[in-house]
Amino acid sequence: MSTLRGGARHSVAGHDAVRQGPVPLPLELALTALAVIVVAFGLKTFVMQSFYIPSSSMEDTFFADDRIVVSKLAPGLLDVHRGDIVVFRDPGGWSSNHPVASESGLVAWLHGAAQALGLAPEEADDFIVKRVIGVAGDTVACLGPGAPVTVNGQPLDETYLKEGVWPSEMAFSVVVPPDSLWVMGDNRASSWDSRYHQDSALGGAVALDRVVGVANLRLWPPGRFAILRNPGAVFEYVPELP
């Protein structure tokens, strides 16, 4: 019979002990780096991802250059709800061009590698961040300047809106298609959101399969660090339609 202690096998009699020598330092560092890469890649692929905010469309919840962390468990294991802030891939024509600082050589390679592993925020050009106002089957509407946005006839007191902006400067009324979301920015006066894409295939809605995840943390700058909570009270009295 033998016992295991710290990677070395010793017999009770002590005559057939097998000792494992120390792992060379370069190999140990390489294995540790590989483990970090595998974990980081797994987290980005299945659990979370970081993004930076490129514009003012979500003020005052997010300001330009804020860094956020997105949970990729929703949609999927978890549902997306009214009030959630979602990051989604541009359905086409939603993004405006933002200047990006040029990088070259080793710096560009390292930055690209860090993004691929989820260790650096993704560039914003291919992703949009907005708040979910309506889910599949909801009727979302507004009569225009000064009027509230309504969901299934229930007026919303949108506490997250940027101070001084109207809920919508334009009138609209839509029914959100199946498997999609109606999204709007918190700074409605400066948000190129679902309202302005009603001539698209989904009438301005965003397909669920384009959603990367739900923002749950404002990480940077340190003075603005916050856990992002769903403003459930805003949508508390919205009736569920059959």
C-alpha positions in Angstrom: 0.0 0.0 0.0 1.3 3.5 -0.8 0.3 7.0 0.2 0.5 10.2 -1.8 2.2 13.3 -0.4 2.9 16.4 -2.4 3.3 14.6 -5.7 5.7 12.0 -4.4 4.7 8.3 -3.8 6.2 6.6 -0.9 5.7 2.9 0.1 5.0 2.1 3.7 8.4 0.4 3.9 10.0 3.3 2.1 11.8 1.1 -0.5 10.0 2.0 -3.7 9.5 5.7 -3.2 9.0 7.6 -6.5 9.9 11.3 -6.2 8.8 13.9 -8.7 11.4 16.6 -9.3 10.5 20.3 -9.3 9.0 21.7 -12.5 11.5 24.0 -14.3 10.6 27.6 -13.8 10.1 28.5 -17.5 7.7 25.5 -17.9 5.8 26.5 -14.7 5.4 30.1 -16.0 4.3 28.8 -19.4 1.7 26.5 -17.8 0.4 29.3 -15.6 0.1 31.7 -18.5 -1.7 29.0 -20.5 -4.2 28.4 -17.6 -4.8 32.2 -17.4 -5.5 32.3 -21.1 -7.8 29.4 -21.1 -9.8 30.8 -18.1 -10.0 34.3 -19.6 -11.1 32.9 -23.0 -13.7 30.8 -21.3 -15.0 33.7 -19.2 -15.3 35.9 -22.3 -16.9 33.2 -24.4 -19.5 31.9 -21.9 -19.8 34.3 -18.8 -18.8 37.9 -19.2 -17.2 40.5 -21.4 -16.1 44.1 -21.1 -17.0 47.0 -23.3 -16.3 50.7 -23.4 -19.0 53.4 -24.0 -18.3 55.5 -27.1 -21.0 58.2 -27.0 -23.5 60.2 -24.9 -26.6 58.2 -25.8 -26.8 56.5 -22.4 -26.2 59.5 -20.2 -26.4 59.9 -17.3 -26.2 56.1 -16.7 -23.0 55.9 -18.8 -20.7 58.6 -20.1 -18.3 58.3 -23.0 -15.3 56.2 -22.2 -17.0 54.4 -19.2 -16.1 50.7 -19.0 -18.8 48.2 -18.4 -19.0 44.5 -17.8 -21.7 42.4 -19.5 -23.1 39.1 -18.3 -23.5 36.7 -21.2 -25.9 34.4 -19.3 -28.8 36.4 -20.7 -30.3 35.7 -23.1 -29.9 32.0 -22.7 -29.7 30.6 -19.2 -31.4 33.8 -18.0 -34.1 36.0 -19.6 -33.8 39.6 -20.7 -36.3 41.9 -19.0 -37.8 45.3 -19.5 -35.4 47.8 -18.0 -32.2 45.7 -18.6 -29.3 47.4 -20.4 -28.2 45.2 -23.2 -25.2 45.2 -25.5 -26.0 43.9 -29.0 -24.2 43.5 -32.3 -25.1 46.3 -34.8 -28.1 45.0 -36.9 -26.8 47.3 -39.7 -26.6 51.0 -39.9 -27.0 51.8 -36.2 -23.4 52.8 -35.5 -21.9 56.1 -36.4 -18.2 56.1 -37.1 -16.1 56.9 -34.1 -12.4 57.8 -34.5 -10.1 55.1 -33.1 -6.5 55.9 -32.1 -4.1 54.1 -34.5 -1.8 51.4 -33.2 0.9 49.5 -34.9 3.3 46.7 -34.4 3.5 45.0 -31.0 1.1 47.4 -29.3 -1.6 46.6 -31.8 -1.0 42.8 -31.5 -1.1 42.9 -27.7 -4.3 45.0 -27.7 -6.0 42.6 -30.2 -4.9 39.6 -28.1 -6.2 41.2 -24.9 -9.6 41.9 -26.6 -9.8 38.4 -27.9 -9.4 37.1 -24.4 -11.8 39.6 -22.8 -9.0 41.4 -20.9 -9.5 44.6 -22.8 -12.8 46.3 -23.7 -14.1 45.6 -27.2 -14.1 48.4 -29.8 -17.5 50.0 -30.0 -18.0 50.1 -33.8 -19.7 46.7 -34.0 -21.7 46.9 -30.7 -24.5 49.0 -29.4 -25.7 49.6 -25.8 -29.3 50.5 -25.1 -32.0 49.9 -22.5 -34.8 47.4 -23.1 -38.2 49.2 -23.1 -40.4 46.5 -24.7 -40.2 42.7 -25.1 -41.9 40.5 -27.6 -45.6 41.2 -27.9 -45.5 44.5 -26.1 -47.0 47.7 -27.6 -44.6 50.5 -27.1 -45.8 54.0 -27.9 -45.4 57.8 -27.3 -47.5 60.8 -28.4 -44.4 62.9 -28.8 -42.7 65.8 -26.9 -43.9 66.1 -23.3 -45.8 62.8 -23.4 -44.6 59.6 -21.5 -43.6 56.4 -23.2 -46.2 53.8 -22.6 -45.9 50.0 -22.7 -49.2 48.1 -23.2 -51.0 51.3 -22.4 -49.2 51.9 -19.0 -47.3 55.2 -18.8 -43.7 54.9 -17.6 -42.0 57.1 -15.0 -38.6 56.6 -16.4 -36.3 57.5 -13.5 -33.1 56.6 -15.5 -33.6 59.3 -18.2 -31.1 62.0 -18.5 -32.4 65.1 -16.7 -34.2 67.6 -18.9 -34.8 65.3 -21.9 -38.3 64.2 -23.1 -39.1 60.5 -23.1 -39.3 60.9 -26.9 -39.2 63.8 -29.3 -41.0 61.8 -31.9 -44.4 60.1 -31.8 -44.5 56.3 -32.5 -46.5 53.2 -31.8 -45.1 49.7 -32.4 -45.8 46.1 -31.5 -42.5 44.3 -30.7 -42.1 41.2 -32.9 -41.4 37.7 -31.5 -37.9 37.0 -30.3 -36.9 40.6 -30.3 -36.6 43.7 -28.1 -37.5 47.4 -28.4 -34.5 49.4 -27.1 -33.9 53.1 -26.4 -31.1 55.2 -25.0 -31.4 57.0 -21.6 -30.4 60.2 -23.3 -33.3 60.3 -25.8 -32.2 63.6 -27.3 -29.0 61.9 -28.5 -29.8 58.3 -29.1 -30.0 56.6 -32.5 -32.2 53.8 -31.2 -35.2 51.6 -32.2 -37.3 54.7 -33.0 -35.1 55.6 -35.9 -35.0 52.2 -37.6 -38.7 51.5 -38.0 -38.2 50.9 -41.8 -36.0 47.9 -41.0 -37.1 44.2 -41.2 -38.1 44.1 -37.5 -39.6 47.6 -37.5 -36.8 49.0 -35.3 -36.7 46.0 -32.9 -33.5 44.1 -32.2 -33.4 40.3 -32.6 -32.6 38.4 -29.4 -29.9 36.4 -31.2 -27.9 39.6 -31.7 -27.8 40.4 -28.0 -24.4 39.7 -26.4 -25.6 40.1 -22.9 -26.9 42.3 -20.1 -24.7 45.0 -18.5 -24.4 44.4 -14.7 -21.3 46.5 -13.7 -19.9 49.9 -14.4 -16.3 49.2 -13.8 -14.4 52.4 -14.8 -13.6 55.1 -13.9 -13.2 54.2 -10.2 -15.3 57.1 -9.0 -18.3 55.9 -11.0 -18.0 52.2 -10.1 -21.5 50.8 -9.6 -23.5 47.6 -9.7 -26.2 48.1 -12.3 -29.6 47.0 -11.1 -32.8 46.6 -13.2 -35.2 49.5 -12.4 -38.1 47.1 -11.9 -40.4 49.7 -10.3 -40.6 51.6 -13.6 -42.3 48.6 -15.3 -44.1 47.2 -12.2 -47.6 48.1 -13.4 -47.1 47.2 -17.1 -49.9 44.6 -17.9 -48.8 41.4 -19.5 -50.7 40.7 -22.7 -52.1 37.3 -23.4 
